Amino acid sequence: MCAHVLVAEDDVKQAEVLRRYLEADGHSTVVVHDGRSALDHARRQPPDLLVLDVMMPQLDGLNVCRILRQESDLLVLMLTARADEADLLLGLDLGADDYLTKPYSPRELMARVRTLLRRVRPAATGATAVRRVGPLRIDPSRHEVSVDGRPIDCTPGEFAILAAMAEQPDRVFTRAQLLEHTSGFDRNSTDRTIDVHVMNLRRKIEADPRRPAHLVTVYGIGYKLTEGAG
């Protein structure tokens, strides 16, 4: 699966290692070393995936992610040296689809890249059929979600969760299972990663996010997608 990947990393040596691994995997790769260049290139030639370092000159990765997420639904994989959970959750809340904390191995990053691209580009196996769950309509081939006919903007990670759950309505998914459908198993903060995506989805699809009728918590286990009462 070849893709156009933009790498925004201010560490020149690290960026070159990532470029070599990505190109060896068949992806066309562009490298920039500051946030402003990342933003300009992403607007000029939108990538399929942005590998985005958080700590960069001119404009940090969190602001780049925030700005681009308002303009597009491109995939964002964040790289961060920050181990604080609040910083990681902020990145996810801004729309990042996955993150890696430094130091990491390039092989681990490539596994995340492959999983992200695979999850948001469904194979021709029948998984592209439109799914309806109550007022929700999920169209994997068009990457579209609507509620009672009203279009909903979803990040790739949010969409992957809805698409996976819509395949089996009323099935209870654990957080680890949902993470496998979005960006692979993350040993750093699996539960909170999914919780942030679910919180954002509820804001978008529920009439009252505080009392969800469709994306429901099953306490002690995980979440399920249901048609709702009545």
N, C-alpha and C positions, 0 to 999 in steps of 0.2 A: 504494500500500500504506500505509494509515493505521495508525498505532501510537500507543500511549501512551508518551511519553518523559519521563523524569525527568532534569533537568539539575542537577547539584550542582557549583556553581562559585562561589567566594567573590568573584571579580571581578564586581561588579554590572553594569558596562557590557558586559563580555564575555558574561555570562550573558544579557543582554537581546538581544544580537546573535544568539546561538545560538537563543533562543526564537523570534525573528522568522523566521529561516531555517527552523526546524523546522515552525512553524505554516504558513509559506508553502508547504511541501511536503505539507501536509495532516495533520500529526501533532498530536495533543493534547499539550500540553507543560506541565509543572510545573517551576518553578525554586526551588531552595533554595540557601542560601549557606554551610552548614556540614555537617560529616559526620554529626553527630547527627540533624539534620533529614532528611538523605538516608536514613539508616537507618530512622527512624521512618516516613517516607512510603512507602518501599519495602515495609515490612512491612504497612502499613495498606492501601495500594493498589498492589500489585505492578505495575511498569511492564513494557512489552515490551523496553525498552532503557533502561539507565542510562548517561548521559554523566557521567563521574566525574572531577573534578579530584583530583590526588594531594595537593596542599598545601592543606589546609583547616583552619579552627579547630575545636576541640572533639574532633574525631575525623578523622584523615587518611584519604585515599581508599584507601590500602592496607589499613587496618584495616576500613573499610566493605566493601571487596571481599571480604576474608577472611571476615567474619561472614556476609554475604549468600550467599556461595558455599556455605556450610555449610547454608543453609536453602532455597536455590532454584537454578534454572538460568537465571535471567534474563540477558539479554545485558548485558555491561559493556564500554563503550568508555572507556578511561582517557585523561585529558589530563595531561601532565606537562611541567614545565620542566626536569626532570632529564634530562640527556643521558647519564648514566653507564649503561653496558649492564647492570650488576648490578642497578640499580634497576628498569630496564625489565623484565628477566627475572624479577625478584621479583614484579612486578605480574602477569605472565603465569602464573607458577607458582601464584599465589594464585587464578587462575581468570579473569582478564580475557581477553576475546576479541580485543581489538585495542587499540592505543594510538596517540596522536598526540603528538608533542613540540611544545612551544611555541617560537616563534610558528608558527601554522598559518593557513591561509585557511579561512573558513567553508565555502567551496565544497568544499574537500578533505574537511572533516568530513562534509558532507552526502553525498559520494560513499561514504565509509566506512559511514555510517548505512544508506544504501540497500543496500549490498552485504551488510552483516550481516543485515538483515531479510530480504533475498531468499534468502540461503543457508540460513537456518534455518526458512524457511516455503516448502517446496517447492511449485512450481506444479503444477497438475493436468495433468501431461504424462506420467504413467506412472512418474515418478521416486519415487512414494510406495510402490512395491511393496516388500515385505519382502525383504531380501537375506540370504543365508546364505553364510558363508565359513568352512568348518571348523566349529568349535564356536561361532562368532560368529553372532548373529542381530541384524540392524539393521533397525529399523522406522521409516522416515522420518516417516510420518503420525502416529505416536504419540511420536516422539522417544525411542525406547527402544532400549537395547542390552542383550544378555544373552550370557553365556558358559556353555555347557552348562546353560542354563536359569536361571542365576544373574543377577539384574538388576545392571547396572553403571551408576553415575551418571557422566554425562559433561557437561562444559560445552558450550555451543553450538559453540564453536570445535573442541573435540575431536570432537564428534559430526559436524560438517561434514566433517572429515578422513576419518573412518571411512565415512561415507555415500558420499563421492566415490570412495574407493578400492574400496568394496564393489561399486560399479557395474562395475568392471573388475578383477576379481581377477588377481593376478600381473602386472598392468601396473606398470611402474616410473614413479613420479611424481617430478618434481624438486620441490625445496622451493618454488620460485617458482610452480609449478603448483598445489601444495597451498595456498599462501597465497591464490591467486586464489579457491579454493573456500571460504576461511574469511573473510577480511576485506580482500581486495584486495591489490595489490602494495604493499609497504612498503619504501621505499627506505632506511630507517634500519637495519633489522636483520632482513632477510627470513629468512636461514638459521636464526638463533638462535630466531626466533619459532616456526617449525615444529618445531625440535628440542625445545623445551620442551614443546609439545603432545604430540609423539611420546613423550617420556620419561614424561609423566604417563599417557598411554594404556597404555604398556607395564606400568606399575605396576598398572593396573586389569584388563587382559585377558590378560596373560601369566602362565603358571605360574612362570616364572623370568625376570623382567624383564632380568636380565643376559645371558640367552641366549634372546632372543625367537624364537619359532617361527612367529608369524603376522604381526606388524608388523616387517618385516625391512629392514635397511639394505642398500642396494645401493651399495657404496663408489664415490665419485666421481660419483654420479648423484643418488640420493635414497632413496626408500622404496617398498616394495610390500606389499600385503596378500595373504597366501597361506593356504591351508588348513593348511599345516604338514606335516611328515613323518609319514606313517602315520596 
